[in-house]
Structures are given as structure tokens and as C-alpha cells.
Amino acid sequence: MHIVTDSGTDLWLPPDQAAELGVHTVPLVVTLDGTSYREGLDIEPEAFYRLLAETDSLPTTSQPSAGDFAQVYRQLAATDPEILSIHISSGLSGTVNSALAAAEMVPEAKVTVVDTKTLSAGSGWQVEAAARAAKAGWPKERILALLERIGEATDSMYTLAELKYLIHGGRISHMKGLIASILNIKPMIGVEKVGGTYVQLGQVRTFQRALAGLADQIAEKHAPGSALRVQVLHAYNPEGAAVLHEIIDQRFDCTWLPLGPMSLVLGAHTGPSMVGVAFAPLEAFAEMP
């Protein structure tokens, strides 16, 4: 079985380990000042945010085309037709629809498309689980059941210091975003699990309070001291990510995954200040090979 995903899933595994597990990543695309870049192929996060700081333009993003996915499916089906294609939320991206259209274009492949209903590290955890289970020889139905359990157990949330990128991308109401910018409000935003869309969890006046507020949100779901799997990622704000890591670490029994940058295509919608966290009870991963 092959595992296909997109670059918005933020798989934490090193590239060589991901390749060994049979994970194939199709890049999302970000466009800035008229130039389009395939994430991970044409540009890396540090270079992208440096360009973003040097321009007054705002970036746009696009999902892989159905043709992009079809090309990958066709190549993989030549060695094994069974393909599990796992992607960021259909409520936030058209990537799932592109994958579904591609599956129809490649009848020789047996493609099962999974909508994670989340993004970034939360989606990456499902990709990791699928890859490890497939490597262990699990049947597809058992893998899909594992992904459903992990998806249900995992929550993702983030905060950011400036709102202009979210407003530009249409991810929040323009008027609410405009008012929040004037008042210097820092929102705490989560991803709900039914439609996989953004929901506002609260708002405060300073970025430091927003980081602490994310830990408070975790505590509303899990008692202090709970054994959790946790990963903090950021757009281009390692200092803020380190602060959030420390706040959470003081309150919970954390099994940490690597802190680092998230997909630049996701960061394009939030700007460089964004810091986010994915978390779940550690026991949700006990069955994972």
C-alpha cells in the first residue's frame, strides 16, 4: 500500500524516514509577487518569509491539481494499486476534491481518499499512523479505523499577533477582523471536527496572554498533568513557539514531537507571527505500530 499526502499535513518525520515508510507528498503552491512556488521543491519557509517581509504584496495559495495527483497515482499503481491518500481539511482547502477527481482519472489505482478534517501537525499525525500501520501489514479497514480514532482524539489550535493575512485570505470575517485589528485583539482559533473549519475560541489583548490561553484551552479538555502527545509549530516565530512549548510543558505530562516550522502555504494565510499546537491523549496512539 502507498500513502499519498500533501505538503499542508506537516508530517514530522525526516524525509528519508517518510520515504522508507512509503509516504509520497504532493506540494501545495504559494504565489507571491506573480511568482508561484511549489512548497518543499521551489522554496523553503525561511526564504518565503524573507520575501514576504520585503514586499507589500499578499500571498495567494492553491491546492495541487487533479492532474498532479493523477500523475502520482498512476506511477504508484504500477507497483501497488492500493493507495491511501490523506489530506488537509476539505473545509479549508480544495485538496481533497482534487484528489477525488484524480482517483476517477486513474481507474487502475484503488485510491481511498481520507479527509482529516484538520491540518498541519494534526493531519500529519494521521499520515504517520497510516504509514506505520501499512508498513506493519494492516488491512485498509483497520488503518481507516485507527485514523478515525486519532482524528477524533486530536485537537489543533493557534494564535497570531497580526490579522491582515487572515483577513486577506477570507478565513475570517473581514469586518470582525478589521475591528480586531483596530483593538489590537489576539484571537485563539481552533479547528472544529464536523466540517473541519476554523472556529474562534476566544480573544485577548496581548500575544503572551493568547499563548497562555491556548494552554488554558487544552486544560478545558484534559486535566492538568494528563499524559498528552503534543507538537508546537509556527509560521516564522520560533520565539513564540518556545514560549508556548514551555507553558504547556509545565502543566501536562507531555510526549513531545519536534518543534519547528509549519507548512508555508498554511503560514501564508496567517502571516509569520502564527504559533499553533496539536494535542491528544497519549493513549490514543497506543495501538499505532
Secondary structure, 3 states (H helix, E strand, C coil): CEEEEEHHHCCCCCHHHHHHCCEEEECCEEEECCEEEEECCCECHHHHHHHHHCCCCCCEEECCCHHHHHHHHHHHHCCCCEEEEEECCCCCCCHHHHHHHHHHHCCCCEEEEEECCCCHHHHHHHHHHHHHHHHCCCCHHHHHHHHHHHHHHCEEEEECCCCHHHHHCCCCCHHHHHHHHHHCCEEEEEECCCCCCEEEEEEECCHHHHHHHHHHHHHHHCCCCCEEEEEEEECCCHHHHHHHHHHHHHHCEEEECCCEECCHHHHCCCCCCCEEEEEEEHHHHCCCC
